[in-house]
Amino acid sequence: MLDWDEFRFVKAVSERGGLTAAAAQLGINHSTAFRRLTALETKLGARLFERLRTGYVPTPCGQAMVEAANRIEADVTRFERRAAGRSETPSGELRVTAPTSLAVELLMPILAEFGARYPDIRIELLLAEAALNLSRRDADVAIRASRDPSETLVGRRLAAVAWAIYGRADRDYGDLTDEAWVSPDPTVAGGTFTRFVGAQAAADRVRLRINTVTGLEAAVAAGLGIGPLPCFSGDANPALRRLSGPQPDLGVDLWVLTHPDLRHAARVRVFMEHMAEAILPLRPRFEGLGV
């Protein structure tokens, strides 16, 4: 009878395209991986992979095992979410994902207050510009800037987030279309900011593209060019000054979100409530109405 580790092993070989990378992912050596695959194929009486020069490619039998592994993994994850959602006391580990720029500027004092109020909750903070998958439990709670959060998640809108164009505070600027620009790259917010900069300046005026908002702010402050920034961080940086009002095309909302199976877990509920309370007095800063 097959066990879960065998399904997980075949899935890793398929996803990584070979034994060496799969062994590294699973924390075993190559020879152990080779023996496991040989023993499993012997046990099944069927080949699971074609050994090609370009890598290991699943046979129909191997692909069926990979698909079964995906179903098992989804079922296990679903059970874990539901079990976690039945927690009645605010304790345990809480995985929170947030944009790097928000953590640097605002989040740490809020987390410090939360930790003092709920010392039995241990936070694992995952900083990422990309949206992590809450359905797979990559995180339990997401603090996310979005115009249209996923319909599979639940939560609440915390504030509007205004963006404006910024440059160095110690420089005078003329026609902004003639200035050098820096821009978020297309992986940030689905390319919204890249398209905005492209509409403001010719391609040869864009001196730098970067994949984080924190890096973008540093680039503007260093004098690489002007560029769009969220007002909550741009207004607070004494090295910068606004060169425009809030840009309607760039405005998003700040949300705190979780998976429906986790919404009633005590540690998730109190964290989301704490975030809403902490952000409320900061709304003018997020909305570009003042520091």
C-alpha positions as CSV (number, residue, x, y, z in Angstrom):
1,M,0.0,0.0,0.0
2,L,1.3,3.4,-0.9
3,D,1.8,6.2,1.7
4,W,1.7,10.0,1.4
5,D,5.5,10.3,1.3
6,E,5.7,8.3,-1.9
7,F,3.1,10.6,-3.6
8,R,5.0,13.6,-2.3
9,F,8.2,12.3,-3.6
10,V,6.8,11.7,-7.1
11,K,5.3,15.1,-7.1
12,A,8.6,16.7,-6.2
13,V,10.5,14.9,-9.0
14,S,7.8,16.0,-11.5
15,E,7.8,19.6,-10.4
16,R,11.6,19.8,-10.3
17,G,12.2,17.9,-13.4
18,G,14.8,15.5,-12.0
19,L,16.2,13.7,-9.0
20,T,18.9,16.1,-7.9
21,A,16.6,19.1,-7.5
22,A,13.8,17.0,-6.0
23,A,16.3,15.5,-3.5
24,A,17.4,19.0,-2.4
25,Q,13.8,20.1,-1.9
26,L,13.0,17.0,0.2
27,G,16.3,17.2,2.2
28,I,17.7,13.8,1.0
29,N,20.7,13.0,-1.2
30,H,20.6,12.0,-4.8
31,S,21.5,8.3,-4.2
32,T,18.6,8.0,-1.7
33,A,16.2,9.6,-4.3
34,F,17.4,7.2,-7.0
35,R,16.8,4.2,-4.7
36,R,13.4,5.5,-3.7
37,L,12.3,5.9,-7.3
38,T,13.6,2.5,-8.3
39,A,11.9,0.8,-5.4
40,L,8.6,2.6,-6.1
41,E,8.6,1.6,-9.8
42,T,9.4,-1.9,-8.8
43,K,6.6,-1.9,-6.3
44,L,4.1,-0.6,-8.8
45,G,5.4,-2.6,-11.7
46,A,5.4,0.5,-13.9
47,R,7.7,3.3,-14.9
48,L,6.8,6.6,-13.5
49,F,9.2,8.8,-15.5
50,E,10.8,8.9,-18.8
51,R,14.5,9.7,-18.3
52,L,15.2,12.3,-21.1
53,R,18.3,14.4,-21.6
54,T,16.1,17.4,-20.8
55,G,14.9,16.0,-17.5
56,Y,12.5,13.5,-16.0
57,V,9.0,13.6,-17.7
58,P,6.1,11.7,-16.0
59,T,4.6,8.7,-17.8
60,P,0.8,8.4,-17.8
61,C,1.2,6.4,-14.6
62,G,3.5,9.0,-13.1
63,Q,1.1,11.8,-14.1
64,A,-1.8,10.0,-12.5
65,M,0.3,9.8,-9.3
66,V,1.1,13.5,-9.4
67,E,-2.5,14.4,-9.8
68,A,-3.4,12.2,-6.9
69,A,-0.7,13.9,-4.8
70,N,-2.2,17.3,-5.7
71,R,-5.6,16.2,-4.5
72,I,-4.2,14.7,-1.3
73,E,-2.3,18.0,-0.6
74,A,-5.4,20.1,-1.2
75,D,-7.4,17.9,1.1
76,V,-4.8,18.1,3.9
77,T,-4.5,21.8,3.5
78,R,-8.3,22.2,3.7
79,F,-8.4,20.1,6.8
80,E,-5.7,22.2,8.4
81,R,-7.5,25.4,7.6
82,R,-10.7,24.1,9.1
83,A,-9.0,22.8,12.2
84,A,-7.2,26.1,12.7
85,G,-10.4,27.9,12.3
86,R,-11.9,26.2,15.3
87,S,-9.3,27.6,17.7
88,E,-11.1,29.4,20.5
89,T,-8.3,31.1,22.3
90,P,-6.0,33.8,20.8
91,S,-2.7,31.8,20.9
92,G,-0.4,29.9,18.6
93,E,1.4,30.8,15.4
94,L,0.0,33.4,13.0
95,R,1.5,33.8,9.5
96,V,1.0,37.3,8.2
97,T,2.0,38.6,4.7
98,A,2.4,42.3,3.9
99,P,4.1,44.5,1.4
100,T,7.7,45.3,2.3
101,S,7.1,49.1,2.1
102,L,4.3,48.9,4.6
103,A,6.4,46.9,7.1
104,V,9.2,49.4,6.9
105,E,7.1,52.5,7.4
106,L,4.1,51.5,9.6
107,L,3.6,47.9,10.5
108,M,6.3,47.3,13.2
109,P,4.8,49.6,15.9
110,I,1.4,48.0,15.3
111,L,2.8,44.5,15.6
112,A,4.6,45.6,18.8
113,E,1.3,46.8,20.3
114,F,-0.4,43.6,19.2
115,G,2.4,41.5,20.8
116,A,2.1,43.3,24.1
117,R,-1.7,42.7,24.1
118,Y,-1.6,39.1,22.9
119,P,1.7,37.6,24.1
120,D,0.6,34.0,23.4
121,I,0.4,34.7,19.7
122,R,3.7,34.2,17.7
123,I,3.8,36.1,14.4
124,E,5.7,34.9,11.4
125,L,5.8,37.9,9.0
126,L,6.3,37.2,5.3
127,L,7.2,40.4,3.4
128,A,6.3,40.2,-0.3
129,E,5.1,42.4,-3.1
130,A,3.4,39.5,-4.8
131,A,0.2,38.1,-3.3
132,L,0.7,34.9,-1.4
133,N,-1.9,32.1,-1.7
134,L,-4.0,32.0,1.4
135,S,-5.9,28.9,0.1
136,R,-2.7,26.9,0.4
137,R,-2.0,28.5,3.8
138,D,1.1,30.3,2.5
139,A,-0.2,32.8,5.1
140,D,-3.1,33.0,7.5
141,V,-3.7,36.8,7.1
142,A,-2.8,39.1,4.2
143,I,-2.4,42.9,4.5
144,R,-2.9,43.7,0.9
145,A,-3.2,46.8,-1.3
146,S,-5.7,46.0,-4.0
147,R,-8.6,47.5,-6.0
148,D,-10.3,44.1,-6.3
149,P,-9.3,41.5,-3.7
150,S,-10.0,37.9,-4.4
151,E,-13.6,36.8,-4.0
152,T,-12.3,33.6,-2.3
153,L,-11.1,35.7,0.7
154,V,-12.9,37.6,3.4
155,G,-11.9,40.7,5.4
156,R,-12.3,44.4,5.6
157,R,-11.2,47.6,3.9
158,L,-8.9,49.6,6.1
159,A,-8.2,52.7,4.1
160,A,-7.7,54.2,0.7
161,V,-4.1,54.4,-0.4
162,A,-3.2,57.5,-2.5
163,W,-0.2,57.6,-4.8
164,A,1.5,60.8,-6.2
165,I,4.6,61.7,-8.1
166,Y,7.7,62.4,-6.0
167,G,11.2,63.8,-6.5
168,R,14.1,65.0,-4.4
169,A,13.3,67.7,-1.9
170,D,16.5,69.7,-2.8
171,R,15.9,69.9,-6.5
172,D,13.8,72.1,-8.7
173,Y,11.9,70.5,-11.5
174,G,10.5,71.8,-14.8
175,D,8.3,69.9,-17.2
176,L,8.0,66.4,-15.6
177,T,7.9,64.7,-19.0
178,D,11.4,65.9,-19.6
179,E,12.8,64.5,-16.3
180,A,14.4,61.2,-15.8
181,W,12.0,58.7,-14.3
182,V,12.1,55.5,-12.2
183,S,9.3,53.0,-12.3
184,P,8.0,49.9,-10.7
185,D,8.4,46.9,-13.0
186,P,5.4,45.1,-14.5
187,T,5.3,42.5,-11.7
188,V,4.2,45.2,-9.2
189,A,0.4,45.6,-9.1
190,G,-0.1,43.8,-12.4
191,G,1.8,46.5,-14.3
192,T,-0.5,49.4,-13.3
193,F,2.4,51.7,-12.3
194,T,4.6,50.7,-15.3
195,R,1.8,51.7,-17.6
196,F,1.3,55.0,-15.7
197,V,4.9,56.0,-16.0
198,G,4.9,54.9,-19.7
199,A,2.0,57.4,-20.3
200,Q,3.9,60.2,-18.6
201,A,7.4,59.9,-20.1
202,A,9.1,58.5,-23.2
203,A,10.7,55.1,-22.8
204,D,14.2,56.6,-23.0
205,R,13.4,58.8,-20.0
206,V,12.9,55.8,-17.7
207,R,16.3,55.2,-16.2
208,L,15.4,52.4,-13.8
209,R,12.7,49.8,-13.2
210,I,12.6,48.0,-9.9
211,N,10.4,45.3,-8.4
212,T,9.8,46.7,-4.9
213,V,8.2,49.9,-3.7
214,T,10.8,50.3,-1.0
215,G,13.5,50.2,-3.7
216,L,11.6,52.7,-5.8
217,E,11.5,55.2,-2.9
218,A,15.3,54.7,-2.4
219,A,15.9,55.3,-6.1
220,V,13.9,58.6,-6.1
221,A,15.7,59.8,-2.9
222,A,19.1,59.0,-4.5
223,G,18.3,61.2,-7.4
224,L,18.0,58.5,-10.1
225,G,14.7,60.0,-11.3
226,I,11.2,61.0,-10.3
227,G,8.5,58.4,-9.8
228,P,5.2,57.4,-8.3
229,L,5.1,56.5,-4.6
230,P,2.4,55.9,-2.0
231,C,1.7,59.1,-0.1
232,F,2.0,57.5,3.3
233,S,5.7,56.8,2.7
234,G,6.6,59.6,0.3
235,D,5.2,62.3,2.5
236,A,7.1,61.0,5.5
237,N,10.5,61.0,3.8
238,P,12.2,64.3,4.4
239,A,14.4,63.7,1.3
240,L,11.4,63.8,-0.9
241,R,8.7,66.2,-2.0
242,R,5.5,65.8,-3.9
243,L,5.5,66.9,-7.5
244,S,1.8,66.2,-8.1
245,G,-1.5,65.7,-6.3
246,P,-2.8,62.2,-5.7
247,Q,-3.2,60.3,-9.0
248,P,-6.7,58.8,-9.4
249,D,-5.4,56.1,-11.8
250,L,-3.0,54.8,-9.1
251,G,-5.3,54.8,-6.1
252,V,-5.9,51.4,-4.4
253,D,-7.4,50.2,-1.1
254,L,-5.7,48.7,1.9
255,W,-7.3,45.4,3.0
256,V,-6.8,42.9,5.8
257,L,-7.9,39.5,4.4
258,T,-8.1,35.8,5.4
259,H,-9.5,32.5,4.1
260,P,-13.2,31.9,5.1
261,D,-12.2,28.7,7.0
262,L,-9.9,30.8,9.3
263,R,-12.1,33.9,9.9
264,H,-13.4,32.6,13.3
265,A,-10.0,31.4,14.6
266,A,-9.4,33.5,17.7
267,R,-5.8,34.6,16.8
268,V,-7.0,35.6,13.3
269,R,-10.0,37.5,14.5
270,V,-8.1,39.5,17.1
271,F,-5.3,40.4,14.7
272,M,-7.8,41.6,12.1
273,E,-9.6,43.7,14.7
274,H,-6.3,45.1,16.0
275,M,-5.2,46.1,12.5
276,A,-8.5,47.9,11.9
277,E,-8.2,49.8,15.1
278,A,-4.6,50.8,14.5
279,I,-5.1,51.9,10.9
280,L,-8.2,54.1,11.6
281,P,-6.3,57.1,13.0
282,L,-3.7,56.8,10.2
283,R,-6.3,57.1,7.3
284,P,-5.4,60.7,6.5
285,R,-1.8,59.7,6.0
286,F,-2.8,56.8,3.7
287,E,-5.2,59.0,1.8
288,G,-2.5,61.6,1.1
289,L,-4.1,64.3,3.4
290,G,-1.1,64.8,5.6
291,V,1.6,63.1,7.6
